[in-house]
């Protein structure tokens, strides 16, 4: 069993427990061990692009360095956490001044300069497990189900730093849907913002954006939507006004592997 350092993030301890629990159980079934670093801290939830802003990046660097010290790649599953950690790693590796300031503050035994490989859980399925291997382990395929992938803002952008997929025409979640036996639904709003970050400030605008996503997926014939982002899931379910079911992709993964009872759909 191959072992990876696993960063769950704060929300997976509270509102997004299903995203975390089914990620862990599915990984084990696929021959992957996920081990949390000791004393990890909140990543901050949003990446600060100011080049001279160092304090907000320290938590992510501690997690990245913990994986380095263990000699492992780092796996994340929350879209927001992945975005912060991957952008931090990208900038540390390319900005000597930022790396110097971070390391001067942290006083690590050995300087961290971006050595750790970071996978989103979807990348782990694609690049380590392999979608063909995943398909071979499916015992409850989603045959006949039309499933819409919702990428949102954070999973793909900025594309140079995240380097997961084509930000305008991604395929990783659709390939995942095929691997678990479902039929992917392609719709124009799948990588557009749901308005999650403005939910508290302007709920009506957030509702408008999330409603546009859900209505677009429904009009394209989707039976359900899957996402990797806790904030997106909340906004799509609570603010959109749509009755289309929304699930974490790990819930469907666990169901396909026989680790979870079926969804309502």
SULKA-V977665 format. One record per residue. N is the residue number from 1. RES is the residue in one small letter. SS is DSSP state (hx for helix, st for strand, lp for the rest). OMEGA is omega as a letter, one per 20 degrees, with the letter a starting at -180 (none if undefined). Layout:
N,RES,SS,OMEGA  N,RES,SS,OMEGA
This chain:
1,x,lp,a  2,x,st,a  3,x,st,r  4,x,st,r  5,x,st,a  6,x,st,r  7,x,st,a  8,x,lp,a  9,x,lp,a  10,x,lp,a  11,x,hx,r  12,x,hx,r  13,x,hx,a  14,x,lp,a  15,x,lp,a  16,x,lp,a  17,x,hx,a  18,x,hx,r  19,x,hx,a  20,x,hx,a  21,x,hx,a  22,x,hx,r  23,x,hx,a  24,x,hx,a  25,x,hx,r  26,x,hx,r  27,x,hx,a  28,x,hx,r  29,x,hx,a  30,x,lp,r  31,x,lp,a  32,x,st,r  33,x,st,r  34,x,st,a  35,x,st,a  36,x,st,r  37,x,lp,r  38,x,lp,r  39,x,lp,r  40,x,lp,a  41,x,lp,r  42,x,lp,a  43,x,lp,a  44,x,lp,r  45,x,lp,r  46,x,lp,a  47,x,lp,r  48,x,lp,a  49,x,lp,r  50,x,lp,a  51,x,lp,a  52,x,lp,r  53,x,lp,a  54,x,lp,a  55,x,hx,a  56,x,hx,a  57,x,hx,a  58,x,hx,a  59,x,hx,r  60,x,hx,r  61,x,hx,r  62,x,hx,r  63,x,hx,r  64,x,hx,a  65,x,hx,r  66,x,hx,r  67,x,hx,r  68,x,hx,a  69,x,hx,r  70,x,hx,a  71,x,lp,a  72,x,lp,r  73,x,lp,a  74,x,st,r  75,x,st,r  76,x,st,r  77,x,lp,r  78,x,lp,a  79,x,hx,a  80,x,hx,r  81,x,hx,a  82,x,hx,a  83,x,hx,a  84,x,hx,a  85,x,hx,a  86,x,hx,r  87,x,hx,r  88,x,hx,a  89,x,hx,a  90,x,hx,a  91,x,hx,r  92,x,hx,a  93,x,hx,a  94,x,hx,a  95,x,lp,a  96,x,hx,a  97,x,hx,r  98,x,hx,a  99,x,hx,r  100,x,hx,a  101,x,hx,r  102,x,hx,a  103,x,hx,r  104,x,hx,r  105,x,hx,a  106,x,hx,a  107,x,lp,r  108,x,lp,r  109,x,lp,r  110,x,lp,a  111,x,lp,r  112,x,lp,a  113,x,lp,r  114,x,lp,a  115,x,lp,a  116,x,lp,r  117,x,lp,a  118,x,st,r  119,x,st,q  120,x,st,a  121,x,hx,r  122,x,hx,r  123,x,hx,r  124,x,hx,r  125,x,hx,a  126,x,hx,a  127,x,hx,a  128,x,hx,r  129,x,hx,a  130,x,lp,a  131,x,hx,r  132,x,hx,r  133,x,hx,r  134,x,hx,a  135,x,hx,a  136,x,hx,a  137,x,hx,a  138,x,lp,r  139,x,lp,r  140,x,lp,a  141,x,lp,r  142,x,lp,a  143,x,lp,r  144,x,lp,a  145,x,lp,r  146,x,st,a  147,x,st,r  148,x,st,r  149,x,st,r  150,x,lp,a  151,x,lp,a  152,x,lp,a  153,x,lp,a  154,x,lp,a  155,x,lp,a  156,x,lp,a  157,x,lp,i  158,x,lp,a  159,x,hx,a  160,x,hx,a  161,x,hx,a  162,x,hx,r  163,x,lp,r  164,x,lp,a  165,x,lp,r  166,x,lp,a  167,x,lp,a  168,x,lp,a  169,x,lp,a  170,x,lp,r  171,x,lp,a  172,x,hx,a  173,x,hx,r  174,x,hx,r  175,x,hx,r  176,x,hx,r  177,x,hx,r  178,x,hx,a  179,x,hx,r  180,x,lp,r  181,x,lp,a  182,x,lp,r  183,x,st,a  184,x,st,r  185,x,st,r  186,x,lp,a  187,x,lp,a  188,x,lp,a  189,x,lp,a  190,x,lp,r  191,x,lp,r  192,x,lp,a  193,x,lp,r  194,x,lp,a  195,x,lp,a  196,x,hx,a  197,x,hx,r  198,x,hx,a  199,x,lp,a  200,x,lp,a  201,x,lp,a  202,x,lp,a  203,x,hx,a  204,x,hx,r  205,x,hx,r  206,x,hx,r  207,x,hx,r  208,x,hx,a  209,x,hx,a  210,x,hx,r  211,x,hx,r  212,x,hx,r  213,x,hx,a  214,x,hx,a  215,x,hx,r  216,x,hx,r  217,x,hx,r  218,x,hx,r  219,x,hx,r  220,x,lp,r  221,x,lp,a  222,x,lp,r  223,x,lp,a  224,x,st,r  225,x,st,r  226,x,st,r  227,x,st,r  228,x,lp,a  229,x,lp,r  230,x,hx,a  231,x,hx,r  232,x,hx,a  233,x,hx,r  234,x,hx,a  235,x,hx,a  236,x,hx,a  237,x,hx,a  238,x,hx,a  239,x,lp,a  240,x,lp,a  241,x,lp,a  242,x,lp,r  243,x,lp,r  244,x,lp,a  245,x,st,r  246,x,st,a  247,x,st,r  248,x,st,a  249,x,hx,r  250,x,hx,r  251,x,hx,r  252,x,hx,r  253,x,hx,a  254,x,hx,r  255,x,hx,a  256,x,hx,a  257,x,lp,r  258,x,lp,a  259,x,lp,a  260,x,lp,r  261,x,lp,a  262,x,lp,r  263,x,lp,r  264,x,lp,a  265,x,lp,none
